[in-house]
Amino acid sequence: MRRITPRLTLAALLSVGLIGTGATAHASPKPADDDIATQLKAIRGVTLTADKVLPELPDEHYYELTFKQPVDHRHPQKGTFEQRIRILHKSVDRPVVLFATGYDLYTPQAYRSEPTRILDADQVSVEQRFFTPSRPDPANWSDLNIWQAATDHHLIVKALKTIYKGKWISTGGSKGGMTSVYHHRFYPKDVDGTVAYVAPNNPNVRDNKPYDRFFNTVGTADCRAKLNGIQQEALNRRSEFKKLIAAQATAQNQHFTTIGSIDRDFEATVIDFRWGFWQYNLVSECANIPARTAPTQTLFDYIDGIDPFLSDSDEGIAEFVPYFYQAATQLGEPDPSTSYLKGLHYPQGLDTSRNLIPSDIRVPKFDYRVMPDIDHWVKNQGNHLMFLYGGNDPWGVKPFRLGKGTRDSYWYSVAGQRHSGSLISVLPLAQHDEAVSALSRWAGVSQQAAQLRQSIVPTDSYDPLLDKRVHL
């Protein structure tokens, strides 16, 4: 079954970081912009495309550049592509936070991750390979795997350390958190610590019982019954829903060649609605769930507001094909039971990530060795790792866990939280100070827990003009 992607929406990123100004832990002088720009342009493979001060961050300098990467790091003679990077520069004497997006570069130029704010650090944000425009042309999709992506990050760090010689901390949220862990596993000397937010981990893709237990216990019994009832009712009103989807698709000129039909799109969206609800909402949203007896348009609008029906159109999935490819070949995907919908939908398993990949892309068999290797490394050799999860987030059902061989590492779960809002700043005071102390120590700066404690209120309300929710 395909699934909503493990991606923080733009509004969620605003809660995990911040766009704009605000008090920082350390006041830095304005950087020597011309000098840094000159140094960046002197790095082999770098093309500087933007060099400016942003109104939101007047004490920092913004650079955008591309970095020439081998398409295949094992065979660099096969060609290159340009990978996009953004740098928020304060001072070369500050730590550097390597922000792995896991996807494309997010829209806000001034986005700063929570570790960047805590450390008052420089930030280097990297677009994942194969997300446009950081895609080889022509694209050999077999070159999209976690080792190749980790090696992209390795070469970027190696190049930028000629300028930024201090401590490096990697971070990312959701799939970006996964990406930061993979990079740390393959190149442990590149960074001095990793803070991974809400990063799923699925070393045994055949075991879906944890997801079933989650959906049988999350929230309240009344809320779970309401969600199941809406799914059942929507499937019973299949023909009415399909007419609404068809009208929506016609109005927006969208098509369903890859997934196969409006019928398949409808069913996949309805089945995934329950997952989407808990990914994006707190328990308080349960009070706003409409009754299953509500008019079809009311039910349609509610589902569409959480899990848009056009997300599986050809146009809707185009941006996220690299993620679907990775899920189908290495990352895996959840497949919770739909027995409570028995007799109302097609056989389970039709709408996997593999079925959201255009037919002209060859997809190899799933490699069952990759995620167990990462999991084994974390538990037996990982060090300077920090994981944060939300207690009500379905993506956190299978998290990374520390093991007997993990050193100087930390794991936190924020009770009742969704896929965003699980931050260092909202941890209980003792855990907050422990996390800040560890992060500060890794980054080589003094702890200022009292000053750094922040009260960031999660603001992950869906904004159709800013957020693009998709399924997997």
C-alpha positions as CSV (number, residue, x, y, z in Angstrom):
1,M,0.0,0.0,0.0
2,R,1.4,3.4,-0.9
3,R,1.9,5.9,1.8
4,I,2.0,9.6,2.6
5,T,5.7,10.5,2.2
6,P,7.8,11.0,5.4
7,R,8.2,14.7,4.7
8,L,7.7,17.7,6.9
9,T,5.5,20.2,5.3
10,L,6.7,23.8,4.9
11,A,4.6,24.9,7.8
12,A,6.1,22.1,9.9
13,L,9.6,23.3,8.9
14,L,8.6,26.7,10.3
15,S,8.0,25.0,13.6
16,V,11.2,23.0,13.6
17,G,13.3,26.0,12.5
18,L,12.4,29.6,11.8
19,I,12.1,32.0,8.9
20,G,13.0,35.5,9.8
21,T,14.9,37.2,12.5
22,G,14.9,36.7,16.2
23,A,17.2,36.5,19.2
24,T,20.2,34.3,18.7
25,A,22.6,32.9,21.2
26,H,25.7,34.7,19.9
27,A,26.1,38.0,18.1
28,S,28.4,37.7,15.1
29,P,29.7,40.5,13.0
30,K,28.6,40.7,9.4
31,P,30.7,38.3,7.4
32,A,33.4,39.4,4.9
33,D,31.0,38.6,2.0
34,D,33.4,39.2,-0.8
35,D,36.1,37.1,0.7
36,I,33.7,34.1,1.3
37,A,32.3,34.4,-2.2
38,T,35.8,34.4,-3.6
39,Q,36.7,31.3,-1.6
40,L,33.6,29.5,-2.6
41,K,34.2,30.2,-6.3
42,A,37.7,28.9,-5.9
43,I,36.5,25.4,-5.0
44,R,36.7,23.1,-7.9
45,G,33.2,22.2,-9.2
46,V,31.5,25.1,-7.5
47,T,29.3,27.6,-9.4
48,L,28.0,30.5,-7.3
49,T,24.5,31.5,-8.4
50,A,23.3,33.8,-5.6
51,D,25.2,36.1,-3.2
52,K,23.2,38.4,-1.0
53,V,22.0,39.5,2.4
54,L,18.4,38.6,3.2
55,P,16.1,41.1,4.9
56,E,15.0,38.3,7.3
57,L,18.6,37.7,8.5
58,P,20.6,40.9,8.2
59,D,23.5,39.5,10.2
60,E,24.0,36.6,7.9
61,H,24.9,36.2,4.3
62,Y,23.1,33.9,1.8
63,Y,24.8,32.0,-0.9
64,E,23.3,29.6,-3.4
65,L,25.6,27.5,-5.5
66,T,25.8,24.3,-7.5
67,F,28.4,21.6,-6.9
68,K,29.5,19.3,-9.7
69,Q,29.0,15.7,-8.6
70,P,29.8,12.4,-10.3
71,V,26.6,10.7,-11.4
72,D,28.2,7.5,-10.2
73,H,30.9,7.9,-7.5
74,R,32.3,4.4,-8.2
75,H,32.7,5.3,-11.9
76,P,33.2,9.1,-12.1
77,Q,34.0,8.9,-15.8
78,K,30.3,8.3,-16.5
79,G,29.5,12.0,-16.2
80,T,28.4,14.6,-13.8
81,F,25.4,16.6,-12.6
82,E,24.9,19.9,-10.7
83,Q,23.7,19.6,-7.1
84,R,22.1,22.6,-5.5
85,I,23.4,23.9,-2.1
86,R,22.4,26.9,0.1
87,I,24.6,28.4,2.7
88,L,23.6,30.7,5.5
89,H,26.9,32.3,6.6
90,K,27.5,34.0,9.9
91,S,31.2,33.5,10.5
92,V,33.9,30.9,9.7
93,D,34.6,30.6,13.4
94,R,31.1,29.2,14.1
95,P,30.1,25.5,13.9
96,V,28.4,24.4,10.7
97,V,25.1,22.5,10.6
98,L,24.7,20.3,7.5
99,F,21.0,20.2,6.8
100,A,20.0,17.2,4.7
101,T,16.6,17.9,3.0
102,G,16.1,14.3,1.8
103,Y,14.1,15.9,-1.0
104,D,14.4,19.1,-3.0
105,L,15.5,22.4,-1.4
106,Y,12.6,24.0,0.4
107,T,11.2,27.3,-0.7
108,P,12.3,29.5,2.2
109,Q,15.9,30.7,1.5
110,A,16.3,31.7,5.2
111,Y,15.1,28.4,6.7
112,R,17.2,27.6,9.7
113,S,17.1,24.2,11.5
114,E,16.8,24.0,15.3
115,P,20.4,22.9,15.8
116,T,21.5,26.0,13.7
117,R,19.5,28.2,16.0
118,I,20.7,26.6,19.2
119,L,24.4,26.7,18.1
120,D,24.1,30.1,16.3
121,A,25.8,28.2,13.5
122,D,26.4,28.5,9.8
123,Q,24.1,26.2,7.8
124,V,24.7,24.3,4.6
125,S,21.5,22.9,3.1
126,V,21.8,20.2,0.4
127,E,19.3,19.1,-2.2
128,Q,19.0,15.3,-2.5
129,R,20.3,13.8,-5.8
130,F,17.6,13.1,-8.5
131,F,15.2,15.8,-7.1
132,T,14.9,18.5,-9.7
133,P,16.9,20.4,-10.6
134,S,19.7,18.2,-9.0
135,R,19.1,15.4,-11.5
136,P,21.4,13.9,-14.0
137,D,20.4,14.2,-17.6
138,P,19.9,11.5,-18.9
139,A,19.0,9.9,-15.5
140,N,20.2,6.4,-14.8
141,W,18.0,5.6,-11.9
142,S,20.2,2.8,-10.6
143,D,22.5,5.6,-9.4
144,L,19.9,6.7,-6.9
145,N,20.8,4.9,-3.6
146,I,21.7,5.9,-0.1
147,W,25.4,5.3,-0.6
148,Q,25.6,7.5,-3.6
149,A,23.7,10.2,-1.8
150,A,25.9,9.9,1.3
151,T,29.0,10.3,-0.9
152,D,27.5,13.5,-2.4
153,H,27.3,14.9,1.1
154,H,30.8,13.6,1.8
155,L,32.4,15.5,-1.1
156,I,30.5,18.6,-0.2
157,V,31.7,18.5,3.4
158,K,35.3,17.8,2.2
159,A,35.2,20.8,-0.1
160,L,33.6,23.2,2.3
161,K,35.9,22.3,5.2
162,T,38.6,24.2,3.3
163,I,36.7,27.3,4.4
164,Y,34.7,26.1,7.4
165,K,37.2,24.4,9.6
166,G,35.2,24.1,12.8
167,K,32.9,21.4,14.1
168,W,30.2,20.0,11.9
169,I,26.7,18.8,13.0
170,S,24.4,17.1,10.5
171,T,20.6,17.2,10.9
172,G,17.4,16.7,9.0
173,G,13.7,16.1,9.6
174,S,11.8,13.0,8.4
175,K,13.5,11.6,5.3
176,G,16.1,14.3,5.8
177,G,16.8,12.8,9.2
178,M,17.2,9.4,7.6
179,T,19.6,10.9,5.0
180,S,21.7,12.4,7.8
181,V,22.0,9.1,9.6
182,Y,23.0,7.3,6.3
183,H,25.7,9.9,5.7
184,H,27.0,9.5,9.2
185,R,27.1,5.7,8.8
186,F,29.2,5.7,5.6
187,Y,31.4,8.7,6.5
188,P,31.5,8.9,10.3
189,K,34.5,11.3,10.3
190,D,32.6,14.0,8.3
191,V,30.5,15.2,11.2
192,D,30.9,15.6,14.9
193,G,27.3,14.7,15.7
194,T,23.9,14.1,14.1
195,V,20.4,15.3,15.2
196,A,17.7,13.3,13.4
197,Y,14.1,14.4,13.8
198,V,11.3,12.0,13.3
199,A,13.4,9.7,11.1
200,P,11.7,6.4,10.2
201,N,13.7,3.2,10.3
202,N,12.4,0.0,8.7
203,P,15.0,-2.8,8.9
204,N,12.3,-5.5,8.6
205,V,9.8,-4.4,5.9
206,R,7.9,-7.7,6.2
207,D,6.8,-7.0,9.8
208,N,3.8,-4.7,9.9
209,K,2.4,-5.7,13.2
210,P,3.8,-2.6,15.0
211,Y,1.7,-0.4,12.7
212,D,-1.4,-2.4,13.4
213,R,-0.8,-2.1,17.1
214,F,-0.4,1.7,16.7
215,F,-3.6,2.2,14.8
216,N,-5.5,0.0,17.3
217,T,-4.3,2.1,20.3
218,V,-3.5,5.7,19.1
219,G,-5.7,8.5,20.4
220,T,-9.1,7.5,21.8
221,A,-11.4,4.7,20.8
222,D,-14.0,7.2,19.7
223,C,-11.5,9.0,17.5
224,R,-10.4,5.7,15.9
225,A,-13.9,4.7,15.3
226,K,-14.7,8.0,13.6
227,L,-11.7,7.7,11.2
228,N,-12.6,4.1,10.3
229,G,-16.2,5.1,9.8
230,I,-15.2,7.9,7.3
231,Q,-13.1,5.5,5.3
232,Q,-15.9,2.9,5.2
233,E,-18.4,5.4,4.2
234,A,-16.3,6.9,1.5
235,L,-15.7,3.4,0.0
236,N,-19.4,2.8,0.1
237,R,-20.0,6.1,-1.8
238,R,-17.3,5.3,-4.4
239,S,-19.2,6.5,-7.4
240,E,-20.0,9.8,-5.9
241,F,-16.4,10.4,-4.8
242,K,-15.1,9.5,-8.2
243,K,-17.3,12.1,-9.9
244,L,-15.9,14.8,-7.5
245,I,-12.3,13.7,-8.2
246,A,-13.0,13.7,-12.0
247,A,-14.4,17.2,-11.8
248,Q,-11.4,18.4,-9.8
249,A,-8.9,16.7,-12.2
250,T,-10.6,18.3,-15.2
251,A,-10.6,21.7,-13.7
252,Q,-6.9,21.4,-12.9
253,N,-5.9,19.4,-16.1
254,Q,-4.5,16.5,-14.2
255,H,-4.2,12.9,-15.3
256,F,-3.9,9.3,-13.8
257,T,-1.8,7.4,-16.3
258,T,0.8,6.1,-13.8
259,I,-1.5,5.0,-11.0
260,G,-3.9,3.7,-13.6
261,S,-7.3,5.3,-13.0
262,I,-9.4,7.7,-11.0
263,D,-10.7,4.6,-9.2
264,R,-7.3,3.6,-8.1
265,D,-6.5,7.1,-7.0
266,F,-9.7,7.3,-5.0
267,E,-9.1,4.0,-3.2
268,A,-5.5,4.7,-2.4
269,T,-6.3,8.1,-0.9
270,V,-9.2,6.8,1.2
271,I,-7.1,3.9,2.6
272,D,-4.2,6.3,3.5
273,F,-6.5,8.9,5.0
274,R,-6.1,7.4,8.5
275,W,-2.3,7.5,8.3
276,G,-2.4,11.1,7.1
277,F,-4.7,12.1,9.9
278,W,-2.2,11.1,12.6
279,Q,0.8,12.3,10.7
280,Y,-0.5,15.8,10.5
281,N,-2.9,16.2,13.5
282,L,-3.0,16.2,17.2
283,V,-5.6,14.4,19.2
284,S,-7.5,17.7,19.5
285,E,-8.4,17.5,15.8
286,C,-10.6,14.5,16.6
287,A,-13.4,16.9,17.7
288,N,-13.6,18.2,14.1
289,I,-14.0,14.9,12.3
290,P,-17.4,14.9,10.5
291,A,-19.9,12.2,11.1
292,R,-20.0,9.4,8.6
293,T,-23.6,10.4,7.8
294,A,-22.4,13.8,6.6
295,P,-23.0,14.8,3.0
296,T,-20.6,13.4,0.4
297,Q,-19.1,16.8,-0.3
298,T,-18.4,17.3,3.4
299,L,-16.6,14.0,3.7
300,F,-14.8,14.6,0.4
301,D,-13.5,18.0,1.5
302,Y,-12.4,16.7,4.9
303,I,-10.4,13.8,3.4
304,D,-9.0,16.1,0.7
305,G,-7.9,18.6,3.2
306,I,-5.7,16.0,4.9
307,D,-4.9,13.7,2.0
308,P,-5.5,15.4,-1.3
309,F,-7.1,13.3,-3.9
310,L,-5.0,14.7,-6.8
311,S,-1.7,13.9,-5.1
312,D,-1.5,10.6,-7.1
313,S,-2.2,12.3,-10.4
314,D,0.7,12.2,-12.9
315,E,1.3,15.9,-12.1
316,G,1.1,15.3,-8.3
317,I,3.6,12.5,-8.1
318,A,6.2,14.0,-10.6
319,E,8.2,15.8,-7.9
320,F,8.4,12.8,-5.6
321,V,9.3,10.0,-8.0
322,P,12.8,9.9,-6.5
323,Y,11.3,9.1,-3.1
324,F,9.0,6.4,-4.5
325,Y,12.0,4.9,-6.2
326,Q,14.0,4.8,-3.0
327,A,11.1,3.3,-1.1
328,A,10.6,0.6,-3.7
329,T,14.3,-0.3,-3.8
330,Q,15.9,0.3,-0.4
331,L,13.9,2.2,2.2
332,G,10.8,0.1,2.3
333,E,7.3,1.3,3.2
334,P,4.7,0.5,5.9
335,D,1.7,-1.8,5.0
336,P,-0.7,-1.9,7.9
337,S,-3.7,-4.2,7.8
338,T,-6.9,-3.0,6.2
339,S,-9.0,-5.9,7.5
340,Y,-11.5,-3.4,9.0
341,L,-12.3,-2.4,5.4
342,K,-12.8,-6.0,4.2
343,G,-15.0,-6.3,1.1
344,L,-14.9,-2.6,0.4
345,H,-11.6,-2.3,-1.6
346,Y,-9.3,-4.1,-4.0
347,P,-6.8,-6.7,-2.7
348,Q,-4.3,-5.1,-0.4
349,G,-0.9,-4.3,-1.9
350,L,-2.0,-2.8,-5.3
351,D,-0.9,0.7,-4.5
352,T,2.7,0.4,-3.5
353,S,5.4,3.0,-4.2
354,R,6.4,0.8,-7.1
355,N,3.1,1.7,-8.8
356,L,3.7,5.4,-8.5
357,I,6.8,5.2,-10.6
358,P,6.4,6.0,-14.3
359,S,6.7,2.9,-16.5
360,D,9.7,4.2,-18.4
361,I,11.8,3.9,-15.2
362,R,13.2,0.4,-14.6
363,V,12.8,-0.5,-10.9
364,P,15.1,-3.4,-9.6
365,K,14.0,-5.8,-6.9
366,F,14.0,-4.5,-3.3
367,D,17.3,-4.9,-1.5
368,Y,16.6,-6.3,1.9
369,R,20.2,-5.9,3.1
370,V,20.4,-2.1,3.1
371,M,18.3,-1.0,6.1
372,P,19.4,-3.9,8.4
373,D,23.0,-2.7,7.8
374,I,22.1,0.9,8.9
375,D,20.2,-0.4,11.9
376,H,23.1,-2.6,12.9
377,W,25.6,0.3,12.6
378,V,23.5,2.5,14.8
379,K,23.1,-0.1,17.5
380,N,26.7,-1.4,17.5
381,Q,29.0,1.4,16.2
382,G,27.0,4.7,16.2
383,N,28.1,7.6,18.2
384,H,27.1,11.2,18.8
385,L,23.6,10.5,17.6
386,M,20.4,12.2,18.8
387,F,16.9,11.0,17.7
388,L,13.6,12.8,18.4
389,Y,10.2,11.3,17.7
390,G,6.5,12.2,18.2
391,G,4.5,9.8,20.3
392,N,1.5,9.8,18.0
393,D,3.4,9.9,14.7
394,P,2.8,6.7,12.6
395,W,6.3,7.2,11.0
396,G,7.8,6.8,14.5
397,V,6.3,3.4,15.0
398,K,9.5,1.9,13.7
399,P,12.2,4.3,14.9
400,F,15.9,4.1,15.1
401,R,16.9,2.6,18.5
402,L,20.2,2.9,20.4
403,G,22.0,-0.4,21.2
404,K,24.7,-1.7,23.5
405,G,27.4,-0.5,21.1
406,T,26.0,3.0,20.6
407,R,28.2,5.7,22.3
408,D,27.4,9.1,23.6
409,S,23.9,9.2,22.0
410,Y,20.4,10.2,23.0
411,W,16.8,9.2,22.2
412,Y,13.7,11.2,23.0
413,S,9.9,10.8,22.3
414,V,7.5,13.7,22.8
415,A,4.2,12.4,24.1
416,G,1.2,13.0,21.9
417,Q,3.1,14.7,19.1
418,R,2.6,14.3,15.4
419,H,5.2,14.2,12.6
420,S,6.3,17.8,13.5
421,G,6.7,19.5,16.8
422,S,9.1,16.9,18.3
423,L,11.8,19.4,19.1
424,I,14.6,19.9,21.6
425,S,12.9,23.1,22.6
426,V,9.7,21.4,23.8
427,L,11.4,18.5,25.7
428,P,10.9,18.5,29.5
429,L,13.5,20.7,31.1
430,A,15.9,18.0,32.2
431,Q,15.9,16.3,28.8
432,H,16.1,19.7,27.1
433,D,19.2,20.6,29.0
434,E,20.7,17.2,28.4
435,A,20.1,17.5,24.7
436,V,21.5,21.1,24.5
437,S,24.5,20.1,26.5
438,A,25.3,17.1,24.2
439,L,24.8,19.1,21.1
440,S,26.9,22.0,22.4
441,R,29.7,19.6,23.4
442,W,29.7,17.9,20.0
443,A,29.9,21.3,18.3
444,G,32.6,22.6,20.6
445,V,30.6,25.6,22.0
446,S,29.7,26.4,25.6
447,Q,26.3,25.4,26.8
448,Q,23.8,28.2,27.4
449,A,20.8,26.2,28.3
450,A,19.0,28.9,30.1
451,Q,19.3,31.3,27.2
452,L,18.6,28.7,24.6
453,R,15.4,27.3,26.0
454,Q,12.7,28.3,23.6
455,S,9.0,27.9,23.4
456,I,8.3,27.2,19.7
457,V,4.6,26.4,19.3
458,P,4.1,24.0,16.4
459,T,2.3,25.7,13.6
460,D,1.7,22.7,11.2
461,S,-1.7,23.8,10.0
462,Y,-2.2,22.9,6.3
463,D,-1.9,25.8,3.9
464,P,-2.7,24.8,0.3
465,L,-0.7,27.7,-1.0
466,L,2.5,26.6,0.7
467,D,2.2,22.9,1.5
468,K,2.2,20.0,-1.0
469,R,1.1,16.7,0.6
470,V,1.7,13.6,-1.3
471,H,1.2,9.9,-0.7
472,L,3.3,6.8,-0.5
